[in-house]
Amino acid sequence: MAKYVVTDATLSINGDDVTSAVARAELTQTAAEVDVTDFGSGGNTEVVGGLKSGSLSFDIHQDYGVGAVSKILSEDLIGTIGTFVVTPNGATPSAENPSFTVECLINTVTFVSGSVGDLATASYTFPTTGGITIATA
Amino acid sequence: MTIAGIRQGLATNLGTISGLRTAAEIPDQASPPIAIVSLQSIDYHNAFQNGMTNFIFTVQVIVGRAAEKEAQRRLDQYAEPSGATSVKSAIESDKSLNGNCQTLIVDSMPSVGSLQMNDQTYLAAEFSVQVYV
């Protein structure tokens, strides 16, 4: 695997490919720090991994046309669990381009966003629910 | 969506201004008043998988000999933010350029000055157009 410049990542929402409207994407997962410090810790704190949580964030270009991302990410989805698939470097999953499938709570939808003279964009951050499925084929 | 199509779309929109000649490409000979479309820069990769490319075009409007008051008055009319002679309004009259882009904006007129052409000094202004494809 070589280093790469991000140009060909993909993102789909509930099976709809919104790649061409996405300018940035980030999927992260973290484990909570659970403190297990006790009298035997020798004056140091000790932690172990707790529950995992994650988030998916991405920036889109707003578009209200038929099939556009703003139609796909609609008010009907607020409060629902959506399935998101991200690939880092092309649409075809492989060992060097794994796909990441994750379910997220769509807890907000941005209907209008932008400053005068700027391209209309919106930024989203959704919490994941459950784990992340990584596929290489 | 092609660069040639964008050029032609800009020229077509500019052609709605009565009396203003248009050129989608830099001509060998320019006869004022004329609006000349030229490509200034391209910003690729503004969305994944070539989902958006940003072009900046310059529309140079040569209005007439700099010494003529009429040329200055005409330039004022072309520089208006709205109205039948407004270059900005004409360019933005069809923001899809007949389907050749997703949207566009005339964001500024960054320069006004003299231009040497055919041994004459002409008054000219440049308009900056951002085109999103």
Interface residues (C-beta under 8 A of the other chain):
Chain A: V6 T7 D8 A9 T10 L11 T19 S20 A21 V22 A23 A25 H61 D63 A91 G117 L119
Chain B: H45 N46 A47 F48 Q49 N50 G51 M52 Q102 T103 I105 D107 Y132
